[in-house]
Amino acid sequence: MPITKPVLTLYGGALLACLIMLGVMVSGSGGFLLPLIASTLATLAHVGLGIWWIAQKVRGNPRANGGAIAAGIIALLAGVSWASWVLVAWEDFQAGMELPAINIAGLPAFILTPLTIALCVGAAVELRRRQKSA
């Protein structure tokens, strides 16, 4: 699959920022704005990566096009799942307190995000291998 260092850097940086915010939230601070920011950042990172991957055209290797489209769809599905967490965080922020919420639509985010990360790592390894052989 095609991938570039700037794309990996942006996606990795956004996920690192989300993890840091998650650590702050788990420690008990951060209020109601931090979950909103973290879930919005995760949504934007996954949607941006998904659109970028789907927009790629690989010349000379038609199989790579299918892989890029599949990775893009997985990233977009993760982004949609994270968007449901944005809605939950927005409702909590508006109410000023944690409301009871059952977010079944948000559960795939915790499966699709590591899958997206694995696809990025695989694409980065492939990119490194191509750069070494060139």
MODELLER restraints for C-alpha pairs under 7 A, 6 or more apart:
rsr = mdl.restraints
at = mdl.atoms
rsr.add(forms.Gaussian(group=physical.xy_distance, feature=features.Distance(at['CA:1:A'], at['CA:64:A']), mean=5.09, stdev=0.5))
rsr.add(forms.Gaussian(group=physical.xy_distance, feature=features.Distance(at['CA:1:A'], at['CA:67:A']), mean=5.96, stdev=0.5))
rsr.add(forms.Gaussian(group=physical.xy_distance, feature=features.Distance(at['CA:1:A'], at['CA:68:A']), mean=5.36, stdev=0.5))
rsr.add(forms.Gaussian(group=physical.xy_distance, feature=features.Distance(at['CA:1:A'], at['CA:123:A']), mean=5.70, stdev=0.5))
rsr.add(forms.Gaussian(group=physical.xy_distance, feature=features.Distance(at['CA:2:A'], at['CA:68:A']), mean=6.99, stdev=0.5))
rsr.add(forms.Gaussian(group=physical.xy_distance, feature=features.Distance(at['CA:2:A'], at['CA:123:A']), mean=6.71, stdev=0.5))
rsr.add(forms.Gaussian(group=physical.xy_distance, feature=features.Distance(at['CA:3:A'], at['CA:123:A']), mean=6.11, stdev=0.5))
rsr.add(forms.Gaussian(group=physical.xy_distance, feature=features.Distance(at['CA:3:A'], at['CA:124:A']), mean=6.82, stdev=0.5))
rsr.add(forms.Gaussian(group=physical.xy_distance, feature=features.Distance(at['CA:3:A'], at['CA:127:A']), mean=6.99, stdev=0.5))
rsr.add(forms.Gaussian(group=physical.xy_distance, feature=features.Distance(at['CA:11:A'], at['CA:45:A']), mean=5.75, stdev=0.5))
rsr.add(forms.Gaussian(group=physical.xy_distance, feature=features.Distance(at['CA:14:A'], at['CA:41:A']), mean=6.56, stdev=0.5))
rsr.add(forms.Gaussian(group=physical.xy_distance, feature=features.Distance(at['CA:14:A'], at['CA:42:A']), mean=6.85, stdev=0.5))
rsr.add(forms.Gaussian(group=physical.xy_distance, feature=features.Distance(at['CA:14:A'], at['CA:45:A']), mean=6.27, stdev=0.5))
rsr.add(forms.Gaussian(group=physical.xy_distance, feature=features.Distance(at['CA:15:A'], at['CA:42:A']), mean=6.56, stdev=0.5))
rsr.add(forms.Gaussian(group=physical.xy_distance, feature=features.Distance(at['CA:18:A'], at['CA:38:A']), mean=5.12, stdev=0.5))
rsr.add(forms.Gaussian(group=physical.xy_distance, feature=features.Distance(at['CA:18:A'], at['CA:41:A']), mean=6.95, stdev=0.5))
rsr.add(forms.Gaussian(group=physical.xy_distance, feature=features.Distance(at['CA:18:A'], at['CA:42:A']), mean=6.62, stdev=0.5))
rsr.add(forms.Gaussian(group=physical.xy_distance, feature=features.Distance(at['CA:21:A'], at['CA:34:A']), mean=6.79, stdev=0.5))
rsr.add(forms.Gaussian(group=physical.xy_distance, feature=features.Distance(at['CA:21:A'], at['CA:38:A']), mean=6.27, stdev=0.5))
rsr.add(forms.Gaussian(group=physical.xy_distance, feature=features.Distance(at['CA:24:A'], at['CA:30:A']), mean=6.34, stdev=0.5))
rsr.add(forms.Gaussian(group=physical.xy_distance, feature=features.Distance(at['CA:32:A'], at['CA:92:A']), mean=6.60, stdev=0.5))
rsr.add(forms.Gaussian(group=physical.xy_distance, feature=features.Distance(at['CA:32:A'], at['CA:93:A']), mean=5.11, stdev=0.5))
rsr.add(forms.Gaussian(group=physical.xy_distance, feature=features.Distance(at['CA:32:A'], at['CA:96:A']), mean=6.98, stdev=0.5))
rsr.add(forms.Gaussian(group=physical.xy_distance, feature=features.Distance(at['CA:33:A'], at['CA:93:A']), mean=6.37, stdev=0.5))
rsr.add(forms.Gaussian(group=physical.xy_distance, feature=features.Distance(at['CA:35:A'], at['CA:89:A']), mean=5.94, stdev=0.5))
rsr.add(forms.Gaussian(group=physical.xy_distance, feature=features.Distance(at['CA:36:A'], at['CA:86:A']), mean=5.78, stdev=0.5))
rsr.add(forms.Gaussian(group=physical.xy_distance, feature=features.Distance(at['CA:36:A'], at['CA:89:A']), mean=4.97, stdev=0.5))
rsr.add(forms.Gaussian(group=physical.xy_distance, feature=features.Distance(at['CA:36:A'], at['CA:90:A']), mean=6.14, stdev=0.5))
rsr.add(forms.Gaussian(group=physical.xy_distance, feature=features.Distance(at['CA:39:A'], at['CA:82:A']), mean=6.08, stdev=0.5))
rsr.add(forms.Gaussian(group=physical.xy_distance, feature=features.Distance(at['CA:39:A'], at['CA:85:A']), mean=6.09, stdev=0.5))
rsr.add(forms.Gaussian(group=physical.xy_distance, feature=features.Distance(at['CA:39:A'], at['CA:86:A']), mean=5.31, stdev=0.5))
rsr.add(forms.Gaussian(group=physical.xy_distance, feature=features.Distance(at['CA:40:A'], at['CA:83:A']), mean=6.98, stdev=0.5))
rsr.add(forms.Gaussian(group=physical.xy_distance, feature=features.Distance(at['CA:40:A'], at['CA:86:A']), mean=5.82, stdev=0.5))
rsr.add(forms.Gaussian(group=physical.xy_distance, feature=features.Distance(at['CA:42:A'], at['CA:82:A']), mean=6.49, stdev=0.5))
rsr.add(forms.Gaussian(group=physical.xy_distance, feature=features.Distance(at['CA:43:A'], at['CA:79:A']), mean=4.53, stdev=0.5))
rsr.add(forms.Gaussian(group=physical.xy_distance, feature=features.Distance(at['CA:43:A'], at['CA:80:A']), mean=6.97, stdev=0.5))
rsr.add(forms.Gaussian(group=physical.xy_distance, feature=features.Distance(at['CA:43:A'], at['CA:82:A']), mean=5.13, stdev=0.5))
rsr.add(forms.Gaussian(group=physical.xy_distance, feature=features.Distance(at['CA:43:A'], at['CA:83:A']), mean=5.62, stdev=0.5))
rsr.add(forms.Gaussian(group=physical.xy_distance, feature=features.Distance(at['CA:44:A'], at['CA:79:A']), mean=6.97, stdev=0.5))
rsr.add(forms.Gaussian(group=physical.xy_distance, feature=features.Distance(at['CA:46:A'], at['CA:75:A']), mean=5.19, stdev=0.5))
rsr.add(forms.Gaussian(group=physical.xy_distance, feature=features.Distance(at['CA:46:A'], at['CA:76:A']), mean=6.03, stdev=0.5))
rsr.add(forms.Gaussian(group=physical.xy_distance, feature=features.Distance(at['CA:46:A'], at['CA:78:A']), mean=6.32, stdev=0.5))
rsr.add(forms.Gaussian(group=physical.xy_distance, feature=features.Distance(at['CA:46:A'], at['CA:79:A']), mean=4.73, stdev=0.5))
rsr.add(forms.Gaussian(group=physical.xy_distance, feature=features.Distance(at['CA:47:A'], at['CA:75:A']), mean=6.47, stdev=0.5))
rsr.add(forms.Gaussian(group=physical.xy_distance, feature=features.Distance(at['CA:47:A'], at['CA:76:A']), mean=5.07, stdev=0.5))
rsr.add(forms.Gaussian(group=physical.xy_distance, feature=features.Distance(at['CA:47:A'], at['CA:79:A']), mean=5.08, stdev=0.5))
rsr.add(forms.Gaussian(group=physical.xy_distance, feature=features.Distance(at['CA:49:A'], at['CA:72:A']), mean=6.88, stdev=0.5))
rsr.add(forms.Gaussian(group=physical.xy_distance, feature=features.Distance(at['CA:49:A'], at['CA:75:A']), mean=6.53, stdev=0.5))
rsr.add(forms.Gaussian(group=physical.xy_distance, feature=features.Distance(at['CA:50:A'], at['CA:72:A']), mean=3.83, stdev=0.5))
rsr.add(forms.Gaussian(group=physical.xy_distance, feature=features.Distance(at['CA:50:A'], at['CA:73:A']), mean=6.18, stdev=0.5))
rsr.add(forms.Gaussian(group=physical.xy_distance, feature=features.Distance(at['CA:50:A'], at['CA:75:A']), mean=4.72, stdev=0.5))
rsr.add(forms.Gaussian(group=physical.xy_distance, feature=features.Distance(at['CA:50:A'], at['CA:76:A']), mean=4.95, stdev=0.5))
rsr.add(forms.Gaussian(group=physical.xy_distance, feature=features.Distance(at['CA:51:A'], at['CA:72:A']), mean=6.28, stdev=0.5))
rsr.add(forms.Gaussian(group=physical.xy_distance, feature=features.Distance(at['CA:53:A'], at['CA:68:A']), mean=5.43, stdev=0.5))
rsr.add(forms.Gaussian(group=physical.xy_distance, feature=features.Distance(at['CA:53:A'], at['CA:69:A']), mean=6.34, stdev=0.5))
rsr.add(forms.Gaussian(group=physical.xy_distance, feature=features.Distance(at['CA:53:A'], at['CA:71:A']), mean=6.81, stdev=0.5))
rsr.add(forms.Gaussian(group=physical.xy_distance, feature=features.Distance(at['CA:53:A'], at['CA:72:A']), mean=4.88, stdev=0.5))
rsr.add(forms.Gaussian(group=physical.xy_distance, feature=features.Distance(at['CA:54:A'], at['CA:68:A']), mean=6.09, stdev=0.5))
rsr.add(forms.Gaussian(group=physical.xy_distance, feature=features.Distance(at['CA:54:A'], at['CA:69:A']), mean=4.76, stdev=0.5))
rsr.add(forms.Gaussian(group=physical.xy_distance, feature=features.Distance(at['CA:54:A'], at['CA:72:A']), mean=5.09, stdev=0.5))
rsr.add(forms.Gaussian(group=physical.xy_distance, feature=features.Distance(at['CA:57:A'], at['CA:65:A']), mean=6.13, stdev=0.5))
rsr.add(forms.Gaussian(group=physical.xy_distance, feature=features.Distance(at['CA:58:A'], at['CA:64:A']), mean=6.28, stdev=0.5))
rsr.add(forms.Gaussian(group=physical.xy_distance, feature=features.Distance(at['CA:58:A'], at['CA:65:A']), mean=5.72, stdev=0.5))
rsr.add(forms.Gaussian(group=physical.xy_distance, feature=features.Distance(at['CA:71:A'], at['CA:119:A']), mean=6.86, stdev=0.5))
rsr.add(forms.Gaussian(group=physical.xy_distance, feature=features.Distance(at['CA:74:A'], at['CA:112:A']), mean=6.65, stdev=0.5))
rsr.add(forms.Gaussian(group=physical.xy_distance, feature=features.Distance(at['CA:74:A'], at['CA:116:A']), mean=6.74, stdev=0.5))
rsr.add(forms.Gaussian(group=physical.xy_distance, feature=features.Distance(at['CA:75:A'], at['CA:116:A']), mean=5.90, stdev=0.5))
rsr.add(forms.Gaussian(group=physical.xy_distance, feature=features.Distance(at['CA:78:A'], at['CA:108:A']), mean=6.87, stdev=0.5))
rsr.add(forms.Gaussian(group=physical.xy_distance, feature=features.Distance(at['CA:78:A'], at['CA:109:A']), mean=5.02, stdev=0.5))
rsr.add(forms.Gaussian(group=physical.xy_distance, feature=features.Distance(at['CA:78:A'], at['CA:112:A']), mean=5.29, stdev=0.5))
rsr.add(forms.Gaussian(group=physical.xy_distance, feature=features.Distance(at['CA:78:A'], at['CA:113:A']), mean=6.06, stdev=0.5))
rsr.add(forms.Gaussian(group=physical.xy_distance, feature=features.Distance(at['CA:81:A'], at['CA:105:A']), mean=5.91, stdev=0.5))
rsr.add(forms.Gaussian(group=physical.xy_distance, feature=features.Distance(at['CA:81:A'], at['CA:106:A']), mean=4.65, stdev=0.5))
rsr.add(forms.Gaussian(group=physical.xy_distance, feature=features.Distance(at['CA:81:A'], at['CA:108:A']), mean=6.21, stdev=0.5))
rsr.add(forms.Gaussian(group=physical.xy_distance, feature=features.Distance(at['CA:81:A'], at['CA:109:A']), mean=5.19, stdev=0.5))
rsr.add(forms.Gaussian(group=physical.xy_distance, feature=features.Distance(at['CA:82:A'], at['CA:106:A']), mean=6.05, stdev=0.5))
rsr.add(forms.Gaussian(group=physical.xy_distance, feature=features.Distance(at['CA:82:A'], at['CA:109:A']), mean=5.86, stdev=0.5))
rsr.add(forms.Gaussian(group=physical.xy_distance, feature=features.Distance(at['CA:84:A'], at['CA:105:A']), mean=6.41, stdev=0.5))
rsr.add(forms.Gaussian(group=physical.xy_distance, feature=features.Distance(at['CA:84:A'], at['CA:106:A']), mean=5.57, stdev=0.5))
rsr.add(forms.Gaussian(group=physical.xy_distance, feature=features.Distance(at['CA:85:A'], at['CA:106:A']), mean=5.90, stdev=0.5))
rsr.add(forms.Gaussian(group=physical.xy_distance, feature=features.Distance(at['CA:92:A'], at['CA:98:A']), mean=5.19, stdev=0.5))
rsr.add(forms.Gaussian(group=physical.xy_distance, feature=features.Distance(at['CA:92:A'], at['CA:99:A']), mean=5.94, stdev=0.5))
